[in-house]
Amino acid sequence: MKFIAQINVMPLKALLDPQGKAVMGSVKKTGFDTISNIRIGKHIDVELEAKDKSEAANIVDELCKTILSNPIIESYEFNIFEI
């Protein structure tokens, strides 16, 4: 079966997000006064083959832990869809 995993990797909430802070400065300067916080991360789409959704989730989880995120400073979440 073919699946697509949509993965979001974000900086941990307890850590400073320099990209988010820089964008937030521009947001305030351009008049978006109702926005109070911006955090910037990565969105990754991965296509894979697995025997079922559970196996696909295990593969994607391992991929996130070992390659796509740094667990010291980032968290991740993902959704898997059959295609």
URPEBEL-V807704 format. One record per residue. N is the residue number from 0. SS is DSSP state (H for helix, E for strand, - for the rest). OMEGA is omega in whole degrees, -180 to 180 (NA if undefined). NEAR is the number of other ideal C-beta (glycine too) atoms within 10 Angstrom. Layout:
n:ss:omega:near
N:SS:OMEGA:NEAR
N:SS:OMEGA:NEAR
This chain:
n:ss:omega:near
0:-:178:12
1:E:180:11
2:E:168:20
3:E:176:15
4:E:174:20
5:E:-171:14
6:E:173:21
7:E:178:15
8:E:-177:17
9:E:173:19
10:E:177:19
11:-:-177:14
12:-:-179:8
13:-:-176:6
14:-:175:12
15:-:177:9
16:-:-175:19
17:H:178:10
18:H:179:12
19:H:179:17
20:H:179:13
21:H:179:12
22:H:180:15
23:H:177:18
24:H:178:11
25:H:-180:10
26:H:-179:17
27:H:-179:12
28:H:-177:8
29:-:170:8
30:-:177:7
31:-:-172:12
32:-:-177:8
33:-:180:6
34:-:-176:10
35:-:-180:9
36:-:175:9
37:-:174:16
38:-:-176:15
39:-:179:14
40:-:-178:17
41:E:171:13
42:E:-176:9
43:E:173:17
44:E:-179:8
45:E:173:17
46:E:-179:9
47:E:175:16
48:E:178:10
49:-:-178:17
50:-:177:8
51:-:-176:10
52:H:179:13
53:H:177:10
54:H:178:14
55:H:179:23
56:H:178:16
57:H:179:11
58:H:-178:17
59:H:178:24
60:H:179:15
61:H:177:10
62:H:179:18
63:H:-178:22
64:H:-172:11
65:H:-173:9
66:H:-168:7
67:H:180:16
68:-:173:20
69:-:-173:10
70:-:178:11
71:-:-175:7
72:-:-176:13
73:E:170:16
74:E:179:14
75:E:172:20
76:E:-179:10
77:E:172:18
78:E:-179:11
79:E:-180:20
80:E:175:11
81:E:178:11
82:-:NA:9
